[in-house]
Amino acid sequence: MEKETASAAFESIRDSVNAQLERYQKYLVYPFRFPEPLETQFRSYYHHDNLFYALVSIGMGVALLSVSLLVTLLLARPSVMTTSLMHLSLITYLFVAWAAFYKYSTSYLHNVFAAVNIIIVCFVLNMIAFREQDIFKFVYYSSTSIVFFTGFLMFRLPFMWSVRVGVFCILMFALCAVMDTGLTFDAQIGLTTFSISSLAIAYCIVYLMERSVRIQFLQSQLLGIQQVDLHRANSRLKTLIELDTLTQISNRRGFDNKLEAEWKRSLKRSHSVALILFDVDYFKQYNDTYGHDLGDKCLQSLAEAVDSTLTRPTDLLARYGGEEFAVLLPETGLDDAVYVAERIRHCVVELKIPHISSGIAKHVTVSCGVAVMVPSEKNHIDDLIQQADHALYTSKYNGRNRSSSFCDLEYTTEATVPTTA
């Protein structure tokens, strides 16, 4: 159920990304907001990508104001003290703002900090212009346009935030210009028109930049989705390659890969690896008597029942070939492996699948061979398989429906069932 829910959520995000990308690429003008949770992800992406530019923007502002302060001091005009104090106050504020941006900025606070910084800089420049005379008045009033461009573009302020901040700054500019008795009516109109035109150009640039960033974000999301799809496809392909289609357990290929991986892991940690090989007794006679369809169903029932007896996630049941199966038990000693083999044999007996052609019972039985080995440089995987196969042959030779183990001293368990299965 959880996998289905996660898959449905993933498909929903994919459809949303595809729909948004198609709209942005098709239309030049489109509302700047994604549906949730895509919009939240974009804000985090946009903030992380643009924090560096915001810090650079504040640094540029400090540098320009420092140059302006130096020019003011060199010219030694009558209003030098007031203008210099305003410059110093603004430079000090920008240093504080830089530190705040660096330490506390988040996706939302980034926009708040940027908006406040632009408004304060515009306000101080307007106040300086209000007190200046002659050409300097026009220079400081005109510098508002520079603030629009550097502030909006370098801070990477979102378009809707830029619109709000720009309107507020233009109204503040117009109010200062109207109240400034040092400006003629034509100068007021000219400066206001120039500022509005600069703001409109800044809006267009910000709009196109954000649109481009949003398309880039959608494309990166789509690429991530495609990578997840590719990973899922590869996982499904690997599962299909290593899956036995009849019994729905691991096939010989999957078993070989898992055995090799466990062998290497146990070689590093000096842990034992146990292997159980078992096959159905007189299975050829079973097929001859009941037909191959019932023979397939017998193997399916047997695989399902045996798989349920393996309690550890690291244990592996695989179809080794035909009616022969293999059980891999990492970090398992000989006694425990023999116990598991007996539990498997008992589990098959309890299925009570009729087998009138069996030479030892009236139902289906299995014979098991157990081998345990601690991997080292002196032995090999093939040695473990040969020992388990030899133990299986011993079980068959001694009458079938029993478990045998291979060790320094071979022994065979009788056809009995443990009291605790």
N, C-alpha and C positions, 0 to 999 in steps of 0.2 A: 504493500500500500504506500509506504514512504517513497519507494523508487518510482511508483506511478505518479505521485504528487510532484516529486522533484523533476521528473521528465516533463510533466505538463507545464510546470513553471518555466522550465528551460525553453520549451516550444513557444510559450507566450512571449518571452523576451526576444526570441528569434524573430517572430512575426512582427513585433513592435519595432525592432531595429530595421528590418527590411522595409516596413511601411514608411517609417520616418526618413530613411535614406532615399527612397524613391521620391518622396515629396520634395525634399530639399534639393535634389538634383533636377527635378522637373520644374519647380517654381523658384524664381529669384526672390520673391517676397513671400515669406512664410512666418507664422508666429514663432517667437523664440522661446518655446517651452516644450519639452518632451513629456510624454505621460510618465507617471511614476511606475517603477522605481528608476527609470532611465534618467530622469532629470536629476535625481539625487546623485547618481553615479557620475553624470556629466559635471556637476558642480565640483565634486571632489577632484575629478580629472582636470578641470579648468583651473582650479586653485593651485593644485600641485604643479601644473605646467607653467603658471604665470607668476608664482611668488618671486622668482629670481628677477623678473622684469620690474616688479613693483619696487624691490629694493634698489635696483639700478635707477629707477625713475626718481626716487627720493634723493639718491646720491647726486643725480644730475641737477635736481632743484637746489640742493645745497651749494653745488659748484657755481651755478649761474647767479644765485643770490650773493655768494661771496665775491664774485667778480663785480656785480653791481654795487656792493658795499664798498669795494676798493675804489671804484670809479667815483662814487659819491664822496669819499674821503679826500681823494686827490683834487676834485674840483672845488672843494671847500666852499660850497654855496651856503646862503643864509640858513636854509632849513637842514643843514647837514646833521645836526644833533638828533633831531626828531626822526629824520629818515634813517639814520644809522641805527638808532634804537629799534625801529621797526624791522630793519633788516636782521639785526642780531636776534630779536625775538622770534622772527620767522625761522631763522637758521637753527636756533635752539629747539624750537618746536619740531622741526623736521628731523633733527637728531633723535629726539624722543620717539617720534613716529616711526623712524627706521628701526629702533630697538623693539618697539611694540609689534611691528610687522614681523620681525624676525622671530620673536619668541611666542607671540600669542595668536598669530593670524590663522584663521580657519576659513573654510569656503564662504561662510556668511560674513564673518568679521573682516575678511579681505575687502569685500565690497563696501562695508561701513567705513573702514579706515580710509580707503581710497576716496570715497565721496567726501568725508570730512576734511581730508587733506586738501583736495581740490578747492572746496568751498573756502577754507581758511586762507589758502594762498591767494585766491582771487580777491577775497575781502581785504587782506593786507595790501595787496597791490593797488586796489581801488582807493584805499585810505592814503597810501603814499602819493598816488596821482592827484588825489583831491587837494593835497597840501603843496604839491609842486607848482612850478611856474614854467611858462614858455614851452619849449620843445620837450622838456622832461615830463611834463604832464601827459603829452601825447604818447611818449615812449612807454610810460607805465600803464596807461589805459590800453594801449595796443598789446602789451605783454599778456593781457588776459587771453588773447587768441593762442599764444604759445602754451599757456596753461592747459587750454582745451586739448590741444594736440598731444602734448607730452603727457598730460594727466590721463586722458582717456585711452591713449594708445599704449603708453608704457605701463600703466597700471592694469591694462587689459580689463577695464571696467566693462561689465556686460552692457549690451545696448540699452536695455530698459532703464538700468541705473544711470547710464550716461544721459539719457533723455531727461530724467528728473533733475539730475545735478546741473546739467546745462541750462535748463529753463530757470532754475533758481539763481544761477550765477548771472545770467543775462538780465534778469529782473533787478538783481542787486547792482549790476553795472549800469543799467539804465537809470536807476534811482540816483546813483552817485553822479552820473553825467548831467542829469536834469538839475540837481541841487548845486552843481559846481558853477559858481558865478564866473569863474575864470574861463569858461568855454562859451563860445558864441553858439547860436542856435544851429548854424550850419555845421559847426564842429561836433555838436552833440549828435546831430543826425548822422553825420559821416562816420563817427566812431561807433555808434550803435549799429549802423548798417554793416560796417566792417566786422564787428564782433559776431553779429548774427550770421553773416556769410561764413565766417571761419567756423562757427559752431555747426552750421549745416554741413560743411565739408567734413568736419570731424565726425559727425553722425554717420555720414555715408561710409567713411573709412571703417569706423567701429562696426557698423552693420555688416559690411562685407567680411571683415576679419572674423567676427563671431560666427557668421554663417559658414565660413571656411573651416573654423575650428570645430563646429558642430558636425559638419560632414566628415572631417577627419576622425572625430570621436566615434561616429557611427561606423565608419569603415574599420576602425580598430576593434570595435565591438564585434562587427561581423567577422573579422579575421579570427578573433578569439573563439567565436561560435563555430566557425569552420574547423578550427584546430580541435575543439572539443568533439565535433562530429567525426573528424578523422581518427581521433583517439578511440572513440566509441566503436567506430567501424573496425579499427585494428583489433580492439579487444574482442569484439564479436567474432571476427575472423579467426583469431587465435583460439577462442573457445570452440568454434566449429571444427577447426583443424584438430584439436586435442580432445574432441568429444566423440564417444561411440554412439552412433545414431540409434542403434537398437536398444541398448540398455540405459542410455543417457548418463553414463558415467565416463570417466576418463578412458581414452583409448591407449594403445601401446605407445604412441608418440608422446602423449601427455605424461604417461608414466615414466618414460625414459627421461624426459626433461626434468620432472620433479625429483626423480631418483638422483640424477646428476647434481642438481642444485643442493639437495640434502646431503649428498656425499661430500661435496666441497665444504659445506657449512660444518658438518661433523668433523671433517678433517682438521679444520682450524680449531675447533673447540674440544677435540678428542672425545666426542660423544658417540655412542653406539647407534647403529642403524639396523632395524629388524625388517625382514622381508618374509611374507607368507605367500606361497603359491598354492592355489587349490584349483581343482577342476571337478566337474560333475562325473560321478561314477557311471559307467556304461551309457554315456550320452548318445553314442552312435545307435545303440539299440533303442534308446528312447525315441530318436528321430524316425527310425525304421518302423517303430510300433505306432506312434501317435502322429507322425508327420512333422514337417519342418515348421509349420505355423505354430503348433503347440510347443515345439522345441524352442522357438523364439520367445513365446510367452513364458516358458519355464525360465529361461535365462533372465528375462526382464523381472520376474517375481523374485528370483534369487538375488539379483543385483540390488533391488530395492530393499530387500530384507537385510542383506549383509551390510549395506551402506548405513542402515539405521543402527547397527551395533557399534559403529565406530564413533566414539564420543568426542574425540579431540579434533579440532579444526585442522591440525597438521597431518592427521592420518589421511591416507588416500587409498581408495578402491579403484582399480582399473581393470578393464577387460584386456587380458594379456594376449588372447588369441583363441578363436573358436569358443570352446566351453571352459577354457582356462582363465583364471582371474589372479590378480596380484594385489596384495595389501602392503603398503609402505607405512612403517611405524617408526618415525624419528625418535631418538632418545629413549629407546625401549630395550630392556634387558631380555634375556632368554626366557625366564620364567613368565614374565608378563606377555611376551609374544606368543608363547605356547598357550597361555590362558585365553588370549584373543582368538587364536586359531580354534580352540575347542568351543569357544562361544559362537564362532561363525558356523562351525559344524553343527552344533546344537540348534542354532537358528534355522538352518536349512532343514533339519529333521522336523522341526515344529511346523514347517510349511505344509508337510504331509501331501506333497505333490505325487500323485500315483505314478508308479513305475513298475509295471508287471514284468518287464523284461530285465530288471536288475538281477544280478547274480547274488546280491547280499541282503536286499530288503525289498519291501513292497512299495516303497516310496523313494523319492530322489534323495541321494546322499552325496557328500563331497569328501575328498581326501585332501589333506593339507600337508605342506612341507614348510618348515620354519628354519630360517637361518638368521644369525645375528653376527655383526662384525663391527669392530671399531676401525674406521678408515685410517690408513697410514700409508707411508711411502712404499711399504712392502706388499700391500694388497691392492686389489682393483675392484671396480664395480662388478665386472664379470665374475669374479670369484664369489661374491655374495649371491649372485643369480644362480651360479652353478651349484652352490651348496644348497640353496632352497629347492632347486630342481631335483637334486639328488635325494633330499629329504622327502619330497613328494613321491619320487619313485619308490622309496622305501615304504611309504604308507600304502601304495598300491600293491607292492610285492607282499606285504604282510596282511593283505585281505581287504583293503579299502575301508572307507568310512572311519578314518582315524587320522590322528595328527602325529607327525614325526619331526624331529628337529635335528639339525646338523651341528655338532660341536666336536670338541676333542674326543668325547666319548658319546657315540650316537645312542639315542634311546627313543623309544616309541611309546606313545600313550595308547592305552587300550581304548576300545570304542565305548567310552563312558562319557557321561555328561557332568560337568561341574555342578555342584549344588547351588552355587551363586553365579548365575549367568549374567 
